Each structure stands twice: as C-alpha cells, then as structure tokens.
Amino acid sequence: MDEIIVFGVLILALVMFVMGTWRYDIVALFALLVLTFAGIVPAAEAFKGFGHPAVVTVAGVLVLSRALQNSGVVDVIAAWYSRVPDRSTARVLSLSGITAFFSAFMNNVGAVSLLMPVAIRVSNRSKDLPSRFLMPLAFASLLGGLTTLIGTPPNIIISNFRQQESGEPFHMFDFTSVGLGIAVAGIVFIALVGWRLIPPRKAPLALGDTLHIEDYMTEVRVPENSRLVGQLVRDLEEMAEEDVAIVGLLRRGVVYGAPSSYEVIDADDIFIVEADPEDLRAFTDSTGFVLEGSRDMRAEIDQSLSSEDVTLVEAIVGPDSDARGKTARGLHLHAAFGVNLLGVSRRGTRLARRLGRIAFRPGDVLLLQGRTELVQAALPRLGLLPLAERELRVGQRQRLFFPVAVFVGAVLLASFEIVPVQLAFVGAAAVLLLTRILTLQAAYRAIDWPVIVLLGAMIPVGEALETTGGAARVAMVIADLGGSLPAWATLGIVLVTTMLLSAVINNAAAVILMAPIGIGVATTLGAASDPFLMAVAIGASSAFLTPIGHQSNTIVMGPAGYQFGDYFRLGLPLVIVIVTVSIPLIMWVWPLGI
C-alpha cells in the first residue's frame, strides 16, 4: 500500500511540475507533507533533507559563484571574446568554450547572465542575429556543468547517492573524464553544425530603438488652477497606478529626467509621460492636465530618457526573479524602486497591453528608466539581468585576486579530500563574508532558495521511493525491457529516460527520482552502480529539448525571440550526439563489471 501511495504522489507531483501552475519548490513540499501525513516518511525525518550535505554544498557553491561574478574576473576574460574573428563558426565556438569553462566552476545561470550581454554586443556589431548565439550560450553552460563535481547541482546530488551506496562519494574531478569528452563533442557539434539549425529569430534587443517609445509618449501641462499644484510627484504617481510612467519634467526650459517622487508640482510644469492612448485619456481626465500635443518633443524625450544621471536599460526577468508573476503595479515599481517601466517585450514582440497590469514571466525583456544609482540597486533586488554592455553591473566591482584565490583554495581542499566538500565551500563563503568581499545581503540573494527547498523536500521523498520498494520495482521493469539487450543498451535506457524527465522538470528533482532507480537497475543486472549513476548525472544535465528544462534555456528565450519548438531543432540532434558519445565513454571510464 505504501508503494502505491508513493507512486501516486510522485505521478501527481510530476504532472504539477510539468503544468507549472505551482512553483516546483511548493510542489516538492506538498509531496513531502502528503507522504509524512501518510506515515511513509517519519515525522522526525521529514525535514532532515535541509541539512543534507548536497543541499549545503549547493548553497555554498552559489554564494562563491556570486563572489566570482562580482569580482570582475569573468568580465576580464570575456573581453577577449570581442576580438574573435568575425566568422559565425569561430564566434559560436569561442563563446561556447568560454561559457563551458566558467560553468564548470560556477553557477550555470550566472555564467549565462554574465556572458549574454557580451554575445549580444558582438552580434550587434557584426550585424548578425543574437538568436544565432544565445541558444549555443545556454547549451554550453549545461555542457560545462558536466565536467566537475560543483559544475551543477545534479553532480553534487549523485555524489551523495554514491556515498550512501558504497561509502565513497564522487570527488571533484571524477566527472571530468566523461563530462569533458561530452562537452567537447557537444560544443564542436554546436559550432560546426548546430547553430545553423536555429531559426533566424529577430528580437528587440535594443528596445529603446525598436519600440519607438516616442510614439507612446506625450507632454501634459499642469494648469495654474490645478488641484495638484503644491502636491508631490508621488501623489501623481499614485493616481497613475503604474499605467502611466512619468519619465521627465520640463520646468522653465530645463528638462529633468526621472523626477524624484518628492518633487513639488508647480503650475505650468510640463510632464513627459509614457502611456497608451486609453491610459493617457484616463490620466488627463483624472488630473485635469492639458495635452501639449503640438510641441516637437524629440529633444525633450531624448533628454528625459537618458542623461548622465538617468539610465535607460533593458533587463530580463530571471527564472527566480521576485518580479515573476507580478505586475509593475503590484511591485510599486516607481514608488518602491524609483524606476519607470517603459515597455515589455515577450518572445520578440512588444506587449500592447496596459503596462501596469502585465504579469511578468521569466524571459520577458523590460525597458526600464530611472536614475542610474536607483536602477543599479533595483535590478539585483528584483532579480533582473541587464542586457547592457556591462557598464551597468549587478553588484559592485570587487578586488579581483582574493575571491579567485579563496575559490581555488576551496577546490583544492575538496579535491585532495583535506576537508569534506560542503565544509570547503561553506568555509570559503564565510571567508569572503568576513573579509567583506561579499556582503551578507548579496550572499543570501545568491542562494537559489527555490532549488534549496526543492532539494530539501525531495530528498526524503526519493528515500521513500527507495525504502518502499518502488525504486526496485521500476528498476526491474527497466531491466526486463532491456533483458534481451546488451548491458550498454540498458545503460542507454536509463540515460535517455533521465534526459526526457529533465526536459520537463527541474534537473535536481530528476536526479533524486532516477538515482535510486539507476542503482536498482545495476543491482538487478549484477553490474556496478557507478556507470548508471553517471548516466543519471549526464541525463539530468542534458535538458536541451525545451526552454523550461533549465533556467539557462529560459533566460535566453526572450532576448533571442525564440519559440518553444526552436529548442527541439537544435536540442534533439545534440541529445543524439551526447547519447552516442557518453555511453562508450562511461563504459570505458566506469566499467559495468558484469
């Protein structure tokens, strides 16, 4: 009976993962609570997953990854990319190689977010479409993560499964022999053939130019008898409710960009506002302001949008952004953060709906305007990734050498088994906090809390699958399917099954579900468990078939203007290459031992 309940809960969780109505961490908690109330997971052990070494290690790696981002080391090395010859194959190859290298030692999404503006800048200068570069960039981040223990959370989780199975975890570079071969094969395929399979999509990466903002802007004058004279701009913003953006103030011939919320309104002030006709009509009706439509606004618009103190920036809504699912009105974007929303692009198309009421989705590109220091502070708080060339940095540029030295020290301590990997990376994070290289606020922001909750909740669920005999039963089914096939074909079944699972659910959850099954298949066949664990690790990180398979895929979807099926056109051939290369590599490095 317990086994049936576990399978029922897992099937329901998988359906909810795919539907995406609830975020994956909430679904994982739901599954854990159901199994706990059913008595399958002991109440005393329900939350032990949050103290699991894999969870602690992932958190430590994410913090160190943020320190590397802020140090500027990636910017220094990535600057080389701008000097690559102006040939698409050479640029895709170099970009993919750089991304894979960084992803081997830092968070995949962090590597993508740092190198994406570089790719966009170079593509714009060469008059090529960014869509040619951004999918290879995302896929290379996944390939690079295959090569080390800390390259991706699935590897860390697999290492802990091995420790439970054999008493010995995978070490820092145990993944390298197989992962590096797969990464090289994948990157070479993408550079020589793969990028040509990507449909040429055009997206408004320079929104300020392509959205024709001036078509949505106008000037409104404050009459002398207006009831708003003497009140604050903040009062005007509350009336606008984020449907109308106040981007400039023209007072006695001087233009002030992004006026302060505490500016006092005077008679005959002229506000430069951005709004669609319907919202503008409602705004003038409620305020009594007079349209100044006959004026030539081009100069005023240019000054109000951007100046030395005011920034116009395009930014992406990240997969775990605080803005996800919320509107500009719900976020109180100007009142709370001091920035104006001027446009929203989704998959390359400007959304013509009322700006204040658009619920943001991961991958949306937002056109924001505000004072430079306020925009710099707002982007990391909201979890937005700038598409600017890097003059606008998320975080402060820190000393270059020390964070890198601390990170290398942590890698060496873990590699030579001087201290456990979780202690090495958490200790390194503590050193950076104590030396103020990284602030406590930045460290907490760096941790992907939904993934931490997912891991903490799913680890006991995965153990329940194993203890009730469910994993062994699935393993027997897979072994029976491959009963008339050679052992390498059964290894391939485990690999491909994990790949398909990771295309629709978080790859960490895919590993937690498939690792016990992989071990069970090995036991049924009388084979070593290591090759099957490696197959699960590779399959979980090969989320190339859909934009929802991994956060890196989601991030590039909006800026490149990709459609859902575009990922399949490159992802399917790449998956075939990976399966073809990985099976013989795994069997060579990690023999089946039958």
C-alpha positions in Angstrom: 0.0 0.0 0.0 2.8 2.4 0.9 4.4 1.8 -2.5 1.1 2.7 -4.3 0.8 5.9 -2.3 4.4 6.9 -3.1 3.8 6.3 -6.8 0.6 8.2 -6.7 2.2 11.2 -5.1 5.1 11.2 -7.5 2.9 10.9 -10.5 0.8 13.8 -9.2 4.0 15.8 -8.5 5.3 15.2 -12.0 2.1 16.4 -13.5 2.2 19.5 -11.4 5.9 20.1 -12.3 5.0 20.0 -16.0 1.9 22.1 -15.7 3.8 24.8 -13.8 0.8 26.2 -12.0 2.6 25.9 -8.7 6.3 26.6 -8.5 8.4 23.4 -8.2 9.5 24.0 -4.6 5.9 24.3 -3.5 5.1 21.1 -5.3 8.0 19.3 -3.6 6.9 20.5 -0.2 3.4 19.3 -1.0 4.7 15.8 -1.9 6.8 15.7 1.3 3.9 16.7 3.5 1.5 14.1 1.9 4.0 11.3 2.5 4.7 12.5 6.0 1.0 12.6 7.0 0.5 9.2 5.4 3.2 7.9 7.8 5.6 6.8 5.0 8.2 9.5 5.8 8.7 9.5 9.6 7.8 12.9 11.1 11.1 13.2 12.8 12.9 12.8 9.5 10.6 14.9 7.3 12.9 17.9 7.1 16.3 16.2 7.5 16.9 16.9 3.8 17.5 20.5 4.5 20.6 19.6 6.4 21.8 17.1 3.8 25.4 17.7 2.6 24.2 18.1 -1.0 21.9 21.0 0.0 24.6 22.7 2.0 27.2 22.3 -0.8 24.8 23.7 -3.4 24.2 26.8 -1.3 27.9 27.3 -0.7 28.7 27.0 -4.4 26.0 29.5 -5.3 27.5 32.0 -2.9 31.0 31.6 -4.2 29.7 31.9 -7.7 28.2 35.3 -6.9 31.6 36.4 -5.5 33.2 35.4 -8.7 30.6 37.3 -10.7 31.2 40.5 -8.6 35.0 40.2 -8.7 35.1 41.0 -12.4 37.1 38.0 -13.4 34.5 36.9 -15.9 34.4 40.4 -17.5 38.2 40.4 -17.9 38.3 37.1 -19.6 35.2 37.6 -21.6 36.6 40.8 -23.1 38.8 38.5 -25.2 35.7 37.3 -27.0 35.2 40.7 -28.6 38.4 40.2 -30.5 37.4 36.8 -32.1 37.4 36.9 -35.9 34.1 38.0 -37.5 33.0 34.5 -38.5 29.9 32.8 -37.0 31.5 29.4 -36.5 34.6 30.9 -34.8 32.4 33.1 -32.5 30.0 30.3 -31.6 32.9 28.0 -30.8 34.8 30.6 -28.7 31.6 31.7 -26.9 30.6 28.2 -26.1 34.1 27.3 -24.9 34.3 30.3 -22.6 30.8 29.6 -21.2 31.5 25.9 -20.6 34.7 26.7 -18.8 33.0 29.1 -16.4 30.1 26.8 -15.9 32.4 24.1 -14.7 33.2 26.1 -11.6 30.3 28.5 -11.1 26.5 28.6 -11.4 25.3 27.9 -14.9 22.8 30.8 -14.8 25.4 33.1 -13.5 27.7 32.3 -16.4 24.9 32.8 -18.9 23.8 36.1 -17.4 27.4 37.5 -17.4 28.2 36.4 -21.0 24.9 37.1 -22.6 25.4 40.9 -22.9 28.8 40.2 -24.5 27.3 37.9 -27.1 24.6 40.5 -27.8 27.1 43.3 -28.2 29.3 41.4 -30.6 26.3 40.1 -32.6 25.0 43.7 -33.0 28.4 45.0 -34.1 28.8 42.2 -36.7 25.2 42.7 -37.9 24.3 39.1 -37.1 21.2 37.9 -35.2 21.7 37.3 -31.5 19.5 34.2 -31.9 22.4 32.5 -33.5 24.5 32.9 -30.4 22.2 32.8 -27.3 21.0 29.2 -27.6 24.6 27.9 -28.0 25.5 30.0 -25.0 22.7 28.4 -22.9 23.5 24.9 -24.0 27.2 25.3 -23.5 26.5 26.3 -19.8 24.9 22.9 -19.3 27.7 21.0 -21.1 30.3 22.8 -18.9 28.5 21.8 -15.8 29.0 18.1 -16.6 32.8 18.3 -16.1 33.2 18.8 -12.3 31.5 18.0 -9.0 30.5 21.6 -8.5 29.5 22.3 -12.1 25.8 21.6 -11.5 23.6 20.5 -8.5 22.8 17.1 -10.1 26.5 16.1 -9.8 26.6 17.0 -6.1 23.4 15.0 -5.5 24.8 12.0 -7.4 28.0 12.1 -5.4 25.9 11.8 -2.2 23.9 8.9 -3.6 27.2 7.1 -4.3 28.4 7.8 -0.7 25.2 6.2 0.6 25.6 3.2 -1.7 29.3 2.5 -1.5 30.5 4.7 1.4 32.7 6.7 -1.0 31.4 9.9 -2.8 32.4 11.0 -6.3 35.3 13.6 -5.9 35.8 16.9 -7.6 37.2 15.7 -10.9 35.7 12.2 -11.1 33.2 13.6 -13.6 35.9 15.2 -15.8 36.9 12.1 -17.9 33.4 11.6 -19.1 32.0 15.1 -18.8 34.9 16.8 -20.7 34.6 14.4 -23.6 30.8 15.0 -23.8 31.3 18.8 -23.5 33.9 18.9 -26.3 31.8 16.8 -28.6 28.7 18.9 -27.9 30.5 22.2 -28.4 32.2 21.1 -31.6 28.8 19.9 -32.9 27.1 23.2 -32.0 29.9 25.3 -33.6 30.2 23.3 -36.8 26.6 22.3 -37.4 24.2 23.1 -34.5 23.9 26.9 -34.8 22.8 26.5 -38.4 19.8 24.6 -37.3 18.5 27.5 -35.2 15.8 29.5 -37.0 16.8 33.1 -37.5 14.7 35.0 -35.0 14.7 38.7 -34.6 14.0 40.2 -31.1 14.0 43.8 -29.9 17.3 43.6 -28.0 17.6 47.4 -28.3 14.1 48.1 -27.2 14.7 51.8 -27.0 15.1 51.9 -30.7 12.7 49.3 -32.0 9.7 50.0 -29.8 9.6 53.6 -31.0 9.0 54.9 -27.5 8.2 58.4 -28.7 5.0 57.0 -30.3 3.8 56.2 -26.8 5.0 59.5 -25.2 3.4 62.9 -24.9 3.6 66.1 -22.8 1.0 67.2 -20.4 0.9 70.7 -18.8 -0.2 71.5 -15.3 -2.8 74.3 -15.4 -2.5 77.2 -13.0 -5.7 76.3 -11.3 -4.9 72.5 -10.9 -5.6 71.0 -7.6 -2.3 69.2 -7.8 -0.2 72.4 -7.6 1.8 72.2 -4.4 1.5 68.4 -4.1 4.3 65.9 -4.7 5.1 63.9 -7.8 4.4 60.9 -5.6 0.7 61.9 -5.4 0.6 62.0 -9.2 2.3 58.5 -9.4 -0.3 57.1 -7.0 -3.1 58.4 -9.4 -1.3 56.8 -12.4 -1.0 53.4 -10.7 2.0 52.4 -12.9 -0.2 52.6 -16.0 1.4 55.9 -16.9 5.2 56.4 -16.5 6.4 59.8 -15.6 9.8 59.9 -17.4 10.6 63.6 -17.4 9.8 67.0 -16.2 10.2 70.2 -18.2 10.3 73.3 -16.0 11.2 76.7 -17.3 13.0 75.3 -20.3 15.1 72.8 -18.3 14.4 69.0 -18.7 14.8 66.8 -15.6 14.9 63.1 -16.3 13.1 60.7 -13.9 11.9 63.3 -11.5 12.0 62.5 -7.8 8.8 61.3 -6.1 9.3 64.1 -3.6 9.5 66.9 -6.3 6.8 69.6 -5.7 4.4 70.2 -8.6 4.3 73.8 -9.9 1.8 75.5 -12.2 2.8 75.3 -15.9 5.1 72.3 -15.2 5.2 70.0 -18.3 5.5 66.3 -17.6 6.7 63.9 -20.2 4.7 60.7 -19.8 4.7 57.3 -21.4 1.3 55.7 -21.9 -1.0 54.1 -24.4 -3.9 56.3 -25.6 -6.5 54.7 -23.3 -4.4 55.2 -20.2 -3.4 58.7 -21.3 -7.1 59.7 -21.6 -7.9 58.3 -18.2 -4.8 60.1 -16.7 -5.7 63.5 -18.1 -9.4 63.1 -17.1 -8.4 62.3 -13.5 -5.7 65.0 -13.2 -7.1 67.8 -15.3 -3.7 68.2 -17.1 -3.7 69.6 -20.6 -2.1 67.8 -23.6 0.7 69.6 -25.3 0.5 67.5 -28.5 1.6 70.3 -30.9 5.1 70.6 -29.5 8.2 68.9 -31.0 9.1 66.6 -28.2 12.1 64.8 -29.8 14.7 66.8 -27.9 12.9 66.6 -24.6 12.3 62.9 -24.9 16.0 62.2 -25.7 17.0 64.2 -22.6 14.4 62.7 -20.3 15.1 59.1 -21.3 18.8 59.2 -20.8 21.4 61.6 -19.4 24.4 61.4 -17.2 22.2 60.8 -14.2 19.4 58.9 -15.9 19.7 55.4 -17.4 17.7 53.6 -20.0 18.3 49.9 -19.7 16.9 46.6 -21.0 16.7 43.8 -18.4 15.5 40.2 -18.4 13.1 38.7 -15.9 15.1 35.8 -14.4 13.6 32.4 -13.7 13.5 33.0 -10.0 13.1 36.8 -10.1 11.0 38.5 -7.4 9.2 40.1 -10.3 8.0 36.8 -11.7 4.2 36.6 -11.8 3.8 40.1 -10.5 2.9 43.4 -12.2 4.5 46.8 -12.1 1.5 48.0 -10.1 1.9 45.1 -7.7 5.6 45.7 -7.3 5.0 49.5 -6.8 7.9 49.8 -9.3 8.4 53.5 -9.1 7.4 54.2 -5.6 9.4 51.3 -4.1 12.4 51.2 -6.5 12.4 54.6 -8.3 12.3 53.1 -11.8 9.8 53.5 -14.7 8.6 50.7 -16.9 8.5 51.9 -20.5 7.9 48.7 -22.4 7.7 44.9 -22.1 8.8 42.5 -24.9 7.9 38.8 -24.8 9.5 36.5 -27.3 10.4 39.4 -29.5 7.0 41.1 -29.5 6.1 44.3 -27.7 3.1 43.7 -25.5 0.5 46.3 -26.2 -1.5 45.8 -23.0 -1.6 48.2 -20.1 2.0 48.2 -18.7 0.9 48.4 -15.1 -1.1 45.3 -15.4 1.2 42.9 -17.3 2.2 40.0 -15.2 5.9 39.4 -15.9 7.2 36.0 -17.0 10.7 34.5 -17.0 12.4 35.6 -20.2 10.4 38.9 -20.6 12.6 41.8 -21.5 11.7 45.0 -19.7 12.7 48.5 -20.8 13.4 50.5 -17.6 14.3 54.1 -17.0 15.4 55.9 -13.9 18.3 57.5 -12.1 21.4 55.4 -12.6 22.1 54.6 -8.9 18.4 53.6 -8.4 18.4 51.3 -11.4 21.7 49.7 -10.2 20.1 49.0 -6.9 16.8 47.8 -8.2 18.0 45.2 -10.7 19.5 42.7 -8.2 16.7 43.3 -5.7 14.2 42.4 -8.4 16.2 39.5 -9.8 16.5 41.2 -13.2 19.5 40.7 -15.5 20.7 43.7 -17.5 21.3 43.4 -21.3 23.5 46.5 -21.2 27.1 46.1 -22.3 28.3 45.8 -18.7 28.7 49.4 -17.8 25.7 48.7 -15.6 27.0 46.0 -13.3 24.8 44.0 -10.9 26.7 44.5 -7.7 29.9 46.3 -7.0 33.3 45.5 -8.7 35.4 44.0 -6.0 39.1 43.0 -5.8 40.0 40.5 -8.5 42.6 38.3 -7.0 41.4 37.5 -3.5 38.0 35.9 -4.4 39.6 33.8 -7.1 42.3 32.6 -4.6 39.7 31.7 -2.0 37.7 29.8 -4.6 40.7 27.9 -5.9 41.7 27.1 -2.3 38.2 25.6 -1.6 38.5 23.5 -4.8 42.0 22.2 -3.8 40.8 21.4 -0.2 37.9 19.4 -1.6 39.9 17.8 -4.4 42.6 16.4 -2.1 40.0 15.4 0.5 41.5 17.5 3.2 38.1 18.5 4.3 34.6 17.5 3.0 33.4 19.4 0.0 30.5 21.0 1.9 32.8 22.4 4.6 35.3 23.6 2.0 32.8 25.7 0.1 30.8 27.0 3.1 34.1 27.8 4.7 35.3 29.7 1.7 32.0 31.6 1.6 32.5 32.5 5.3 36.0 33.9 4.5 34.6 36.2 1.8 31.9 37.4 4.2 34.4 38.1 7.0 36.7 40.0 4.6 33.7 41.9 3.3 34.4 40.9 -0.3 30.8 39.8 -0.3 28.0 41.3 1.7 25.6 39.2 3.7 22.7 40.6 1.7 24.5 39.6 -1.6 25.2 36.1 -0.2 21.6 35.5 0.7 20.5 36.8 -2.7 22.9 34.5 -4.4 21.3 31.4 -3.0 18.6 29.9 -5.2 16.1 29.4 -2.4 13.5 27.5 -4.6 16.2 25.0 -5.5 17.3 24.6 -1.9 13.7 24.0 -0.8 13.2 21.6 -3.7 16.3 19.6 -2.7 15.4 19.6 1.0 11.9 18.4 0.3 12.6 15.9 -2.5 15.5 14.0 -0.7 13.1 12.4 1.8 10.6 11.7 -1.0 13.3 10.0 -3.0 14.3 7.9 0.0 10.6 6.9 0.4 10.6 5.7 -3.2 13.6 3.5 -2.3 12.5 2.3 1.2 9.0 1.2 0.0 10.5 -0.8 -2.8 9.2 1.5 -5.6 12.6 2.2 -7.0 13.5 -1.5 -7.1 10.2 -2.2 -8.9 10.8 0.4 -11.6 14.4 -0.9 -11.9 13.1 -4.4 -12.5 10.8 -3.1 -15.3 13.7 -1.3 -17.0 15.9 -4.3 -16.6 13.2 -6.5 -18.1 12.8 -4.1 -21.0 16.5 -4.5 -21.7 16.6 -8.2 -20.8 17.2 -9.2 -24.4 19.6 -6.3 -25.0 23.2 -5.9 -24.0 24.0 -4.1 -20.8 25.1 -0.9 -22.6 21.6 -0.6 -24.1 20.1 -0.8 -20.6 22.5 2.0 -19.6 21.2 4.0 -22.5 17.6 3.5 -21.4 18.5 4.9 -18.0 20.3 7.8 -19.7 17.5 8.7 -22.1 14.8 8.3 -19.5 16.6 10.8 -17.3 17.0 13.2 -20.3 13.3 13.1 -21.0 12.4 13.7 -17.4 14.8 16.7 -17.1 13.2 18.2 -20.2 10.0 18.9 -18.2 11.0 19.1 -14.5 13.9 20.6 -12.6 17.1 18.5 -13.1 17.8 18.2 -9.4 14.4 16.6 -8.9 15.1 14.3 -11.9 18.3 13.1 -10.3 16.6 12.4 -6.9 14.0 10.3 -8.6 16.2 8.5 -11.1 19.4 7.8 -9.0 17.7 5.1 -6.8 16.3 3.6 -10.0 19.7 3.6 -11.6 21.2 1.8 -8.6 18.3 -0.7 -8.6 18.9 -1.5 -12.3 22.6 -2.1 -11.6 21.7 -4.4 -8.7 19.2 -6.3 -10.9 21.8 -6.8 -13.6 24.6 -7.6 -11.2 26.6 -4.6 -12.5 28.5 -1.8 -10.8 26.3 1.2 -9.9 28.9 3.9 -10.9 28.1 3.8 -14.7 24.4 4.1 -14.0 24.9 7.0 -11.6 27.0 8.7 -14.2 24.3 8.1 -16.8 21.7 9.7 -14.5 24.0 12.7 -13.9 24.6 13.2 -17.6 20.9 12.8 -18.5 19.8 15.3 -15.8 22.1 18.0 -17.2 21.1 17.3 -20.8 18.0 19.5 -20.7 18.2 20.6 -24.3 14.8 19.8 -25.7 12.6 22.6 -24.2 13.0 26.1 -22.9 11.6 25.0 -19.5 14.2 22.2 -19.0 16.7 24.5 -17.4 16.9 28.1 -16.2 19.7 28.9 -18.7 17.3 28.0 -21.6 14.6 30.2 -20.2 16.8 33.2 -19.8 17.8 33.5 -23.5 14.3 32.8 -24.9 13.0 36.4 -24.6 16.1 38.3 -25.8 16.6 36.0 -28.8 12.9 35.8 -29.7 12.9 32.0 -29.7 9.8 29.9 -30.0 9.2 26.8 -27.9 9.9 24.4 -30.8 13.2 26.1 -31.7 14.9 24.3 -28.8 13.9 20.9 -30.2 15.5 21.7 -33.6 19.0 22.0 -32.1 18.3 20.1 -28.9 17.3 16.8 -30.5 20.4 16.4 -32.7 22.6 17.5 -29.7 21.0 14.8 -27.5 21.7 12.2 -30.1 25.4 13.3 -30.2 25.5 13.1 -26.4 24.0 9.7 -26.1 26.3 8.4 -28.9 29.4 9.8 -27.1 28.5 9.2 -23.5 27.7 5.5 -23.5 31.1 4.3 -24.7 32.8 6.9 -22.6 31.0 5.8 -19.4 31.7 2.2 -20.1 35.4 2.9 -20.7 35.9 5.1 -17.6 33.5 3.3 -15.3 33.3 -0.4 -16.4 30.0 -2.2 -15.9 31.8 -5.1 -14.2 29.4 -7.8 -15.3 
